[in-house]
Amino acid sequence: MFVVRKEQAPRYEAPGHSGMAMRYLQGRDAGPTDSVWIGLSVIDPGGGTTLTASPVEKFYVVLAGEVQITTHVDGYAQTTTLHALDSCRVAPGESRQLLNCSAEPATTLLIMQNLPAPPKSQDA
């Protein structure tokens, strides 16, 4: 068993994310993993992500508040609002954008496949 206490969960930042406080709950900088990592995000009103795709599937679970999620695949856009305990899957290669359009912070859980870190370059 590997436990990460909320107070010890490492903070992180990601490109294309604004108005968000993010922490690793399991995997990545929070500890070992064989398959997925889990992150927790608090999205401020007006905060969210840019429309980008990832090579791996992502699962989002809204824990509190509401989050508008827009996906784009093959020129087709779909937008929905998730409320507390609603969830969605974003397929590999499917562009997604998260926005908090409400006046209250929203909290989401992200479960995502753990990709190996790229090799570190070494100076010759």
C-alpha angles and dihedrals in degrees: 000000000000116000127196115190116216092243091053098046106121117243119231141181128215131198115260094023120115134172090019134120109204134189135181109235097179132003129012108052091351096068148286125336137170100196120000142019126216126216134184121212130188107200116201120219106284092016128119146107137299120251104273139144131227130204091234134060119260131202121205124195118186108219098179136002123006134291129195111219122193121188130190125197128160091351093306119120126201125183127189137162118232121205131194111318093005113127140189141190122225111202124228109278093015111128114230139186126192121200133175102216094170130091093243131070116262126213121210136181117217122200114188138166113265110240118195114259114256113259114269114245117241123210113237 
